[in-house]
Amino acid sequence: MSPTTGSAGACPRCGIDQAGMLPADAVATIRSLPRRWRAALAVLQEDSEAGDGIDGGADTDAVLDDDAVRDVLTRADGVRARLACLAEAARRIRISERPEVPVPDEPALEPGTDPDRLLDALERAGGEAGEALDRLDGADWERRGRRGDAEVTVLDLAREVAHHGVHELRVVEADLRAARNP
């Protein structure tokens, strides 16, 4: 499920009020995403080390089956891709007039994707996005770029990514809780 964007009020699933998010709120949320995702996915590493998680130990079905693990990692990779695109979009919009901004590709994970490597990539993308946003001054937040036929501001994009990252995290956290406490 993809989170809704641009609607008034807080998202019922994750609580993010995208429309009311200030630039500083968006930056703080974006900077916190890698840490929050690593904490949420720590259970995968714990289960792997215990022999009952992602490595296919005896009790894999009691924790997460392979499809569920793949879904969790795919969601994390989708957040990574959006963070990377946000970093590039913020750079382009800051230095050019109405540039085309990148749109993230759908995640396509290889079988056996290492969660730690994926989380490291998410951390790098989050750091790059945070740094790109830190370079913006007040007026830069309203500068525009093009995404397809629509014009978007850096603030629009940052709000979308912040919302998406938290929304997907809430989905994953709920799935992990349900798997561990049937």
N, C-alpha and C positions, 0 to 999 in steps of 0.2 A: 504494500500500500504506500502510495506516495503522499506525503503530507500536503495539506491544502496551503495555498500561498495567497497572500494579499487580502485575506478576509478580515473583517472587523472583529475585534474581540479575541480572547484567548482561544487557542486550539484546545478542543475538549480532550485530546489524547495526551498532549505533552504540557499544556499550560502556557506555551509561549504566545505572547501577544505581539505578533510580527509588526502590525501597523504602528504600535506604540513604542517600538524599540528605538532607543536613541543610538547614535553611533558608538558611544562608549559601551553601551550594553551589548551591542553586536560584537564589538572587539573582545570584550571580556568573555562572552559566551564562546566565540570562535576559538579563542586562546585556551579555553578550558576543555574543549572537546577531546583532544588527544588523551589527556589525563583521565577524563571520565570514561572514555571508551576502553582504555587500558584496564581500569578498575573493573568495569563490567565484564570484560572478557577474561579477566584473571581466572575465572571459574573454568574456562576451557583448558588453560594451562594446568591448573590444579587437577582436573579430571584426567588430563593426558598423563601427568606424572604418576597418578594413582592407578593408571591402567584401565580406567573406566570411562574414557571420554573420547576425544577426537582421534586418538590413535587406534581405535577399534578394539579396545580391551573387552573383557568378558561381559561387563555390564553396560556397554555402550547404550543400549536401548533404554536403560533406566535413567540415563542423564540426557543425552542428545543423540539422536540418530544422525547418520551422515548427511541427510538432506537438511536437517535442522541446523547442523553446524555450518553447512554450506550457505544457508540462508543468513545466518548471523554474520559470517565473514563477508558475504556479498553486500549486506547492509553497511558494514564497516568500510568496505572498499568504495561503496557509493558516496559515503561521506568524504573519504579521502579524495575522490575524484572531484567533488564539488569544491573542496577546500583549494585544491590545485587550480581549478578554473577561476575561482575567486581571486587568488593571488595574481594570476595573469590578467584577469579583467581589470583589477584595480590598477595595475601597472599601465595597461594600455589606455585606460580612461584618463589617468592622471597626466599622460604626456601627449595625447592626441585628441582631436575633436571628433566626437561621435564614432569611435572605432567599433569594428565588429568584435564582440566579446565571445570567448569560447563557451561552448556548451559541453557539459561532461558526457562522456560516452557511458553506456550502460556497462556496469562491471561484468567482467568475464573472467572469473577465477579459474586458475588451473587446479586440477585435482591435487590434493595434498598441500594446498597453500598453507604455509607456516603462519600461524596467528601472530607470532612475535614480529616477523618481518613485515607483515601487513600493518601492524600497529606502529612499527618504526616508520613506515612510509606515511601513515596517517599523521604521526607526530611531525615529520618533516613538512608535510603539506600544511598542517595547522600553523607551524612556526612561520612558514613563508607567507601564508595568508595574513597572519597577525602583523608581520613586518611590513607587508605591502599596505595594510590598512593604517599602520602607525605613521607612514609617510604622508598621509593625506592631511591637509589642513581643512578648516571649516568649509570653505567653498567647494573643495574637491568632492565632498560627499554628495553633492547635487549634480556633479558633472555627469554627462550621459554617454552611453554607448549603445550599440545596436545588437540585439539578440534576435535574429530572424527579422521579422517585420516590426518588432516592438522596440521602443526605446526604454532603457533601464538606467537607473542611477547606481552608483557604487553602493549607496545605502540600501537600495532595493535588493541588490545582489547579496550584500552582507546579511541583511535580515533573512532572506530566503535560505542561505546556507546555515545560519545560526538555527533557524527553525528546523530545517531538515535534519541537521545533526542531532539536535535534542529529541526530535520526534522519533527518528529511527532508533536512537538510544533507548527511549522509553519502550518501544516495541520489543527490542532485544531483551531488555531487563525483564519485561513481563514474561517473555518466552522462556528465559532462563529460570525464573522463579517457578513457573509452571512445571518445567521439566524436572526440577530438583525437588519439588513438593507436590507430587501428583495427588 
